[in-house]
Amino acid sequence: MPPHLRYVRWLILALLLAGGLAAALIGCRPKEQLGPVFRPSFTESKFVDLAGDPEADLVAGLVKLGVLEYNEGLFQPEAPVDRGTYVTWLVRAWNIYYRDKPQKWIRLAKVAPGVTWTYGDVMPHTPLYPYLQGMIDAGLPVGFEKGEWSYSRNLKRMELVLLRNGVVMGRDKVWAPEEELDEYRVQLRTYIRDADAIPDEYLPAVYYDIADREGGEAIRLAFKDVNLADREHKSPFRPAKLVTHREAVLSLSKLGMVNYRGASVKALGEWQPLSKEEQEALQAKIEAERKSVSAGHHHEHEHEE
């Protein structure tokens, strides 16, 4: 074979191999699955109090993705959200948004006899346990409480920034050495009027959210009354103000580089929803496991006495 034809043959072969490799990479799907708990229910939300509301599409999108659970009735956008509900929504949203990146997932803590827990009011038999303990096991900050986490307490703005940005930005962007806190507070005074009202433990999270160019965007997304661009008049942040359902879902509308539209049902590809019967069977299985674990803890307590 003439040399130039041999060269052409090898060139064609190389192109075919490269094309096949690219197609394989583009079409590949993670071997690991999130499991049925994270499969979207494809439920249409029809909250009667969201008709004409600017966040109606966002709430409907999060329900369809499986982040929010739709129970017929009211969404109550201006009502405060409790801490346990927000953590549940946050972990679900993060794992669903990054469904095709298993290395980013927050693994749910398993409910089984013999497992440990961090807070006395979030034990394995409680619905919040897989989510909150999963965050703790992943090394993510969930607050500064000792003993009990108080999951039913309403969420404060500074707590939302800490919880959300710990997931989005990582632990290093919600924590700082004590000797750096004064400088962070000085910097924050140029953006918000009430920087001195932020407790030290929440200061780094708020600072990085506002001052870091690659910040978590929690305040910008969720709290529309805080105008960070107007540094002449400076808005108050109100760190202890309670977070509403509306603000909670707005903070989840975008997590890192993915927003709720980018994590559309279409983008989930072959990941099919569970049927109604399968969902009911799964829920019954989960409830049975929780009752079993709860009974085990009760017997252990009796033996200790």
C-alpha positions in Angstrom: 0.0 0.0 0.0 1.4 3.5 -0.9 2.6 5.4 2.2 0.1 8.2 1.8 -2.9 5.8 1.7 -1.6 4.0 4.8 -1.5 7.4 6.6 -5.1 8.2 5.5 -6.2 4.8 6.8 -4.7 5.4 10.2 -6.1 8.9 10.4 -9.6 7.6 9.7 -9.2 4.9 12.3 -8.0 7.5 14.9 -11.0 9.7 14.1 -13.4 6.8 14.5 -11.9 5.8 17.8 -12.0 9.4 19.1 -15.6 9.8 18.0 -16.6 6.6 19.7 -14.9 7.6 23.0 -16.6 11.0 22.9 -20.0 9.4 22.3 -19.4 7.0 25.2 -18.5 9.8 27.5 -21.4 12.0 26.5 -23.9 9.1 26.8 -22.5 7.6 30.0 -24.7 7.5 33.1 -23.6 7.0 36.6 -23.6 3.3 37.7 -24.6 4.4 41.1 -28.2 5.4 41.7 -29.7 7.7 44.3 -32.4 5.2 45.1 -36.2 5.4 45.1 -36.3 8.0 47.9 -35.0 10.6 45.5 -37.1 9.7 42.4 -39.3 12.6 41.5 -43.0 11.9 41.9 -44.0 14.0 38.9 -46.9 15.4 40.9 -48.6 18.5 39.7 -48.9 21.1 42.4 -52.2 23.0 42.7 -51.7 25.1 45.8 -54.8 27.4 45.7 -52.9 30.3 47.4 -50.3 30.4 44.7 -52.6 31.4 41.8 -50.9 34.3 40.1 -48.0 34.3 42.6 -44.6 35.1 41.1 -43.1 31.9 42.6 -45.9 29.6 41.4 -43.7 28.2 38.7 -40.8 27.7 41.0 -42.9 25.8 43.6 -44.5 23.7 40.8 -41.1 22.9 39.4 -39.7 21.8 42.8 -42.8 19.6 43.4 -42.4 18.0 40.1 -38.7 17.3 40.7 -39.5 15.7 44.0 -37.9 18.3 46.2 -41.2 19.4 47.8 -44.1 17.2 48.8 -47.4 18.4 47.6 -50.3 17.9 49.9 -53.6 19.4 48.7 -54.2 22.7 50.4 -52.2 25.8 51.0 -48.5 26.5 50.5 -48.6 29.6 52.8 -45.7 31.5 51.1 -45.5 34.1 53.9 -45.6 31.6 56.7 -42.3 30.8 58.5 -40.5 27.5 57.6 -39.1 25.3 60.3 -35.5 24.1 60.4 -36.3 20.4 59.8 -38.3 21.2 56.7 -35.6 23.4 55.2 -32.9 20.8 55.7 -35.1 18.1 54.1 -35.7 20.4 51.0 -32.1 21.4 50.8 -30.6 17.9 50.8 -33.3 16.7 48.3 -32.7 19.6 46.0 -28.9 19.3 46.0 -29.0 15.6 45.3 -31.5 15.9 42.5 -29.8 18.9 40.9 -26.5 17.0 40.9 -28.1 13.6 40.1 -25.5 12.8 37.4 -22.5 13.7 39.7 -22.5 11.0 42.5 -19.3 12.4 44.0 -21.3 15.5 45.0 -24.2 13.7 46.7 -25.0 14.0 50.4 -25.5 10.4 51.4 -28.6 9.8 53.5 -27.9 8.3 56.9 -29.2 4.8 57.1 -31.9 3.8 59.4 -30.9 0.5 61.0 -30.4 -0.9 64.5 -27.1 0.1 66.1 -26.6 3.4 64.2 -25.6 6.5 66.0 -27.0 9.9 66.2 -25.8 13.4 67.0 -28.8 15.1 68.5 -31.3 13.7 71.0 -34.3 15.0 69.2 -33.2 13.7 65.7 -32.9 10.0 66.4 -33.1 7.3 63.6 -36.8 6.8 64.0 -37.5 10.5 63.1 -38.2 11.4 59.4 -35.5 14.1 59.5 -32.7 11.8 60.6 -31.5 10.6 57.2 -31.2 14.2 56.0 -29.7 15.9 59.0 -27.4 13.1 60.0 -26.4 12.7 56.4 -25.2 16.3 56.4 -23.3 15.8 59.6 -21.7 12.6 58.4 -20.6 14.5 55.3 -18.8 17.0 57.5 -21.3 19.8 56.7 -22.2 22.4 59.3 -25.8 22.2 60.7 -25.5 24.7 63.5 -24.0 25.2 66.9 -26.6 23.5 69.2 -25.7 20.9 71.8 -27.9 18.1 73.0 -31.0 18.8 70.9 -31.2 20.4 67.4 -34.7 21.8 67.8 -35.9 20.9 64.3 -39.4 22.3 64.8 -38.0 25.8 65.6 -38.5 28.3 62.8 -35.5 29.0 60.6 -33.6 32.3 60.9 -32.0 34.1 58.0 -28.4 33.6 59.3 -29.2 29.9 59.8 -30.4 29.5 56.2 -27.1 31.1 54.9 -25.0 28.7 57.0 -26.9 25.6 56.0 -27.3 26.3 52.3 -23.8 27.7 51.7 -22.2 24.9 53.7 -23.6 22.6 51.1 -23.0 24.8 48.1 -19.6 26.3 48.9 -18.1 23.9 51.4 -17.2 24.1 55.1 -14.3 26.5 54.5 -16.7 29.2 53.3 -18.8 29.2 56.4 -16.1 29.0 59.0 -13.1 31.2 59.9 -10.5 31.5 62.6 -11.5 33.7 65.5 -8.7 36.2 64.8 -10.2 36.9 61.3 -13.7 37.7 62.5 -13.1 41.4 63.3 -11.9 42.0 59.7 -15.0 40.2 58.3 -17.3 42.4 60.3 -15.5 45.5 59.2 -15.9 44.4 55.6 -19.6 43.6 56.1 -20.3 47.0 57.4 -19.7 48.4 53.9 -22.6 46.2 52.6 -25.2 46.0 55.3 -26.4 48.3 58.1 -26.6 45.7 60.9 -23.3 43.7 60.5 -22.7 44.1 64.3 -25.9 42.2 65.0 -24.6 39.0 63.4 -23.3 36.4 66.0 -19.6 35.5 65.6 -20.4 31.9 64.6 -22.6 32.9 61.6 -20.3 35.8 60.5 -18.1 33.9 58.1 -21.1 32.4 56.2 -22.7 35.8 55.8 -19.4 37.4 54.8 -18.6 34.9 52.1 -22.1 35.0 50.8 -21.9 38.8 50.3 -18.3 39.7 49.7 -16.9 36.6 47.9 -17.2 36.9 44.1 -18.0 33.2 44.0 -20.4 33.5 47.0 -23.3 31.3 47.7 -25.9 33.9 46.6 -28.3 32.9 49.3 -29.1 36.5 50.4 -29.4 37.7 46.8 -31.8 34.9 45.9 -33.9 34.7 49.0 -34.1 38.0 50.7 -35.4 40.6 48.2 -35.6 43.4 50.8 -31.7 43.3 51.2 -30.2 45.5 48.5 -26.5 44.7 48.4 -25.9 46.9 45.4 -26.8 50.1 47.2 -23.8 50.5 49.4 -24.5 54.2 50.1 -27.8 53.6 52.0 -27.1 50.0 53.0 -30.0 47.7 53.8 -30.3 45.8 57.1 -29.9 42.1 56.8 -31.9 41.2 59.9 -30.0 38.0 60.8 -32.5 36.7 63.3 -35.6 37.4 61.1 -37.6 34.3 60.4 -37.5 32.8 56.9 -40.7 32.3 55.0 -41.7 29.4 52.8 -41.3 31.8 49.8 -37.7 32.8 50.8 -36.8 29.1 51.4 -37.8 28.0 47.9 -36.1 31.0 46.4 -32.9 30.0 48.1 -33.2 26.6 46.5 -34.0 27.9 43.0 -30.2 27.8 42.2 -27.6 25.8 44.0 -24.1 26.3 42.7 -24.1 26.1 38.9 -27.5 24.4 38.6 -31.0 25.9 38.9 -34.3 24.2 39.1 -35.0 24.7 35.4 -31.6 23.1 34.5 -32.6 20.1 36.7 -35.8 19.6 34.8 -37.6 16.3 34.6 -36.4 16.1 31.0 -32.8 16.3 32.2 -33.3 13.3 34.4 -33.3 11.1 31.4 -34.1 7.5 32.0 -34.7 8.0 35.7 -38.3 6.9 35.8 -40.6 7.8 38.7 -42.0 5.2 41.1 -45.6 4.3 40.5 -48.2 5.2 43.2 -48.2 1.6 44.4 -44.4 1.5 44.6 -44.3 4.8 46.5 -46.8 3.6 49.0 -44.9 0.3 49.5 -41.7 2.2 49.9 -43.2 4.6 52.5 -44.7 1.6 54.4 -41.2 0.0 54.4 -39.6 3.1 55.7 -42.2 3.5 58.4 -41.7 -0.1 59.5 -37.9 0.3 59.7 -38.4 3.5 61.8 -40.8 1.7 64.2 -38.4 -1.2 64.5 -35.5 1.1 65.3 -37.6 3.1 67.8 -38.7 -0.1 69.6 -35.0 -1.2 69.8 -34.0 2.0 71.4 -36.9 1.7 73.8 -35.8 -1.8 74.9 -32.2 -0.7 75.3 -33.3 2.2 77.5 -35.4 -0.2 79.7 -32.3 -2.5 80.1 -30.2 0.4 81.1 -32.7 1.3 83.8 
